């Protein structure tokens, strides 16, 4: 599953560390999700969308 996390994170001016800390996950988790190596749980996907001020549907592309 593709995603727009890196693009939106950069638009908001967040570092990977900022996003990881805000969502209570490791920076490695953020890296893996951004590189399409890990699909987050529904809970984490919803938290990501909320933090990046978008919807899950806009954030992830099937």
MMTF fields as JSON, N, C-alpha, C and O atoms, coordinates in Angstrom:
{
  "mmtfVersion": "1.0.0",
  "mmtfProducer": "UNKNOWN",
  "numBonds": 247,
  "numAtoms": 248,
  "numGroups": 62,
  "numChains": 1,
  "numModels": 1,
  "chainsPerModel": [1],
  "groupsPerChain": [62],
  "chainIdList": ["A"],
  "bondAtomList": [4, 2, 8, 6, 12, 10, 16, 14, 20, 18, 24, 22, 28, 26, 32, 30, 36, 34, 40, 38, 44, 42, 48, 46, 52, 50, 56, 54, 60, 58, 64, 62, 68, 66, 72, 70, 76, 74, 80, 78, 84, 82, 88, 86, 92, 90, 96, 94, 100, 98, 104, 102, 108, 106, 112, 110, 116, 114, 120, 118, 124, 122, 128, 126, 132, 130, 136, 134, 140, 138, 144, 142, 148, 146, 152, 150, 156, 154, 160, 158, 164, 162, 168, 166, 172, 170, 176, 174, 180, 178, 184, 182, 188, 186, 192, 190, 196, 194, 200, 198, 204, 202, 208, 206, 212, 210, 216, 214, 220, 218, 224, 222, 228, 226, 232, 230, 236, 234, 240, 238, 244, 242],
  "bondOrderList": [1, 1, 1, 1, 1, 1, 1, 1, 1, 1, 1, 1, 1, 1, 1, 1, 1, 1, 1, 1, 1, 1, 1, 1, 1, 1, 1, 1, 1, 1, 1, 1, 1, 1, 1, 1, 1, 1, 1, 1, 1, 1, 1, 1, 1, 1, 1, 1, 1, 1, 1, 1, 1, 1, 1, 1, 1, 1, 1, 1, 1],
  "groupList": [{"groupName": "UNK", "atomNameList": ["N", "CA", "C", "O"], "elementList": ["N", "C", "C", "O"], "formalChargeList": [0, 0, 0, 0], "bondAtomList": [1, 0, 2, 1, 3, 2], "bondOrderList": [1, 1, 2], "singleLetterCode": "X", "chemCompType": "L-PEPTIDE LINKING"}],
  "groupTypeList": [0, 0, 0, 0, 0, 0, 0, 0, 0, 0, 0, 0, 0, 0, 0, 0, 0, 0, 0, 0, 0, 0, 0, 0, 0, 0, 0, 0, 0, 0, 0, 0, 0, 0, 0, 0, 0, 0, 0, 0, 0, 0, 0, 0, 0, 0, 0, 0, 0, 0, 0, 0, 0, 0, 0, 0, 0, 0, 0, 0, 0, 0],
  "groupIdList": [1, 2, 3, 4, 5, 6, 7, 8, 9, 10, 11, 12, 13, 14, 15, 16, 17, 18, 19, 20, 21, 22, 23, 24, 25, 26, 27, 28, 29, 30, 31, 32, 33, 34, 35, 36, 37, 38, 39, 40, 41, 42, 43, 44, 45, 46, 47, 48, 49, 50, 51, 52, 53, 54, 55, 56, 57, 58, 59, 60, 61, 62],
  "secStructList": [7, 3, 3, 7, 2, 2, 2, 2, 2, 2, 2, 2, 6, 7, 7, 2, 2, 2, 2, 2, 2, 2, 2, 6, 1, 7, 2, 2, 2, 2, 2, 2, 2, 2, 6, 6, 1, 7, 7, 7, 7, 2, 2, 2, 2, 2, 2, 2, 2, 2, 2, 6, 6, 1, 7, 2, 2, 2, 2, 3, 3, 7],
  "xCoordList": [0.846, 0.0, 0.896, 1.804, 0.64, 1.409, 0.832, -0.314, 1.64, 1.145, 1.781, 2.765, 1.204, 1.673, 2.244, 2.303, 2.66, 3.11, 4.318, 4.332, 5.319, 6.537, 6.21, 6.675, 5.415, 5.025, 4.296, 4.638, 3.304, 2.531, 3.352, 3.218, 4.205, 5.071, 5.956, 6.111, 6.533, 7.412, 6.637, 7.138, 5.425, 4.588, 4.328, 4.288, 4.153, 3.886, 5.169, 5.116, 6.313, 7.583, 7.987, 8.779, 7.449, 7.78, 8.968, 9.125, 9.786, 10.839, 10.26, 9.209, 10.94, 10.497, 10.452, 9.553, 11.426, 11.479, 10.257, 9.71, 9.833, 8.658, 7.415, 6.636, 7.247, 6.083, 6.104, 5.083, 7.264, 7.395, 7.072, 6.349, 7.605, 7.365, 5.889, 5.324, 5.269, 3.862, 2.946, 1.906, 3.335, 2.503, 2.953, 2.371, 3.992, 4.497, 4.961, 4.668, 5.691, 6.316, 7.779, 8.196, 8.545, 9.956, 10.122, 9.252, 11.241, 11.566, 11.681, 11.324, 12.177, 12.305, 10.937, 10.82, 9.909, 8.55, 8.098, 7.528, 8.348, 7.978, 8.729, 8.145, 10.018, 10.823, 10.239, 10.083, 9.919, 9.382, 8.04, 7.789, 7.187, 5.889, 6.092, 5.488, 6.932, 7.184, 7.767, 7.497, 8.556, 9.196, 8.371, 8.87, 7.101, 6.177, 6.683, 6.398, 7.433, 7.934, 7.083, 7.25, 6.164, 5.33, 3.985, 3.927, 2.909, 1.576, 1.144, 1.108, 0.818, 0.463, -0.884, -1.697, -1.09, -2.391, -3.42, -3.062, -4.672, -5.731, -5.644, -5.826, -5.366, -5.232, -4.117, -4.313, -2.958, -1.835, -2.134, -1.771, -2.788, -3.154, -4.076, -3.931, -5.017, -5.94, -5.208, -5.494, -4.273, -3.486, -2.626, -2.519, -2.018, -1.21, -2.061, -1.665, -3.221, -4.111, -4.528, -4.519, -4.886, -5.307, -4.155, -4.353, -2.962, -1.811, -1.419, -0.966, -1.591, -1.238, -2.431, -2.36, -3.521, -4.692, -5.281, -5.544, -5.478, -6.06, -6.887, -7.067, -7.386, -8.142, -7.269, -6.267, -7.656, -6.934, -6.965, -5.97, -8.119, -8.271, -7.339, -6.856, -7.089, -6.185, -4.72, -3.852, -4.464, -3.098, -2.564, -1.394, -3.43, -3.022, -3.71, -4.899, -2.957, -3.453, -3.346, -2.263, -4.468, -4.459, -3.81, -3.718],
  "yCoordList": [-1.172, 0.0, 1.241, 1.36, 2.139, 3.386, 4.398, 4.278, 5.394, 6.428, 7.778, 7.862, 8.822, 10.195, 10.779, 12.0, 9.939, 10.41, 11.331, 12.413, 10.914, 11.729, 13.095, 14.123, 13.098, 14.344, 15.288, 16.466, 14.771, 15.609, 16.02, 17.136, 15.107, 15.434, 16.623, 17.545, 16.596, 17.689, 18.985, 20.063, 18.89, 20.086, 20.782, 22.01, 19.981, 20.524, 20.93, 21.549, 20.581, 20.943, 20.051, 20.461, 18.835, 17.895, 17.026, 16.676, 16.689, 15.703, 14.331, 14.227, 13.285, 11.927, 11.762, 11.113, 12.35, 12.253, 12.901, 12.382, 14.047, 14.748, 13.876, 13.744, 13.292, 12.449, 11.211, 10.834, 10.593, 9.396, 9.711, 8.963, 10.806, 11.177, 11.484, 11.069, 12.203, 12.575, 11.353, 11.347, 10.324, 9.131, 7.98, 6.895, 8.242, 7.245, 5.961, 4.853, 6.138, 5.012, 5.38, 6.505, 4.433, 4.715, 5.407, 5.328, 6.077, 6.705, 5.629, 5.864, 4.453, 3.35, 2.932, 2.541, 3.017, 2.692, 3.687, 3.297, 4.967, 6.003, 5.784, 5.895, 5.474, 5.217, 4.041, 4.127, 2.957, 1.762, 2.056, 1.587, 2.818, 3.16, 4.041, 3.794, 5.062, 5.965, 5.224, 5.594, 4.191, 3.432, 2.233, 1.368, 2.178, 1.1, -0.284, -1.272, -0.354, -1.636, -2.167, -3.309, -1.325, -1.704, -1.004, 0.21, -1.77, -1.194, -1.017, -1.984, 0.208, 0.452, -0.173, -0.494, -0.332, -0.79, 0.281, 1.419, -0.069, 0.904, 2.05, 3.212, 1.726, 2.759, 3.741, 4.953, 3.236, 4.107, 4.9, 6.073, 4.277, 4.979, 6.153, 7.231, 5.945, 7.014, 8.131, 9.311, 7.758, 8.764, 9.572, 10.792, 8.889, 9.572, 10.579, 11.73, 10.134, 11.009, 12.221, 13.348, 11.99, 13.094, 14.069, 15.281, 13.563, 14.421, 15.223, 16.362, 14.631, 15.303, 16.057, 16.555, 16.131, 16.916, 16.484, 17.305, 15.17, 14.617, 13.404, 13.115, 12.701, 11.472, 10.263, 10.375, 9.125, 7.886, 7.606, 7.167, 7.865, 7.615, 8.492, 8.063, 9.712, 10.621, 10.279, 10.542, 9.692, 9.385, 8.115, 8.046, 7.107, 5.814, 5.539, 5.814, 4.993, 4.701, 3.205, 2.631, 2.571, 1.135, 0.811, -0.359],
  "zCoordList": [0.0, 0.0, 0.0, 0.823, -0.906, -0.985, -0.001, 0.432, 0.345, 1.241, 0.925, 0.19, 1.491, 1.276, 2.562, 2.709, 3.486, 4.794, 4.679, 5.265, 3.935, 3.815, 3.218, 3.711, 2.164, 1.497, 2.465, 2.563, 3.168, 4.089, 5.308, 5.811, 5.779, 6.924, 6.58, 7.381, 5.385, 4.964, 4.761, 5.082, 4.234, 4.059, 5.392, 5.467, 6.44, 7.771, 8.497, 9.559, 7.924, 8.532, 9.696, 10.545, 9.746, 10.817, 10.411, 9.242, 11.38, 11.173, 11.491, 12.124, 11.054, 11.401, 12.911, 13.447, 13.595, 15.057, 15.703, 16.676, 15.151, 15.679, 15.559, 16.503, 14.394, 14.139, 15.037, 15.614, 15.147, 15.984, 17.445, 18.102, 17.94, 19.341, 19.581, 20.593, 18.661, 18.814, 18.805, 19.462, 18.062, 17.929, 18.831, 18.819, 19.604, 20.553, 19.861, 20.311, 18.757, 18.054, 17.824, 18.103, 17.319, 17.062, 15.707, 14.84, 15.552, 14.264, 13.185, 12.031, 13.559, 12.607, 12.06, 10.898, 12.9, 12.455, 11.398, 10.38, 11.632, 10.669, 9.354, 8.276, 9.446, 8.248, 7.466, 6.248, 8.146, 7.492, 6.821, 5.711, 7.476, 6.884, 5.656, 4.611, 5.772, 4.638, 3.44, 2.297, 3.681, 2.602, 2.153, 1.433, 2.578, 2.194, 2.593, 1.916, 3.689, 4.182, 5.337, 5.765, 5.841, 6.968, 6.832, 6.637, 6.935, 6.946, 8.398, 9.159, 8.782, 10.178, 10.544, 9.677, 11.82, 12.3, 11.982, 11.679, 12.049, 11.801, 12.805, 12.442, 14.054, 15.086, 14.738, 14.827, 14.347, 14.005, 12.734, 12.639, 11.763, 10.532, 10.842, 10.265, 11.747, 12.124, 12.873, 12.669, 13.729, 14.453, 13.48, 13.605, 12.514, 11.5, 10.727, 10.543, 10.282, 9.52, 10.346, 9.852, 11.579, 12.445, 12.656, 12.573, 12.924, 13.186, 11.948, 12.062, 10.767, 9.521, 8.92, 7.796, 9.68, 9.307, 7.96, 7.081, 7.829, 6.61, 6.988, 8.171, 6.001, 6.267, 5.949, 5.243, 6.47, 6.198, 4.692, 4.115, 4.062, 2.631, 1.795, 0.747, 2.255, 1.536, 1.793, 0.961, 2.95, 3.366, 2.719, 2.344, 2.591, 2.051, 0.726, 0.566, -0.225, -1.56, -1.797, -1.682, -2.127, -2.382, -3.702, -4.074]
}
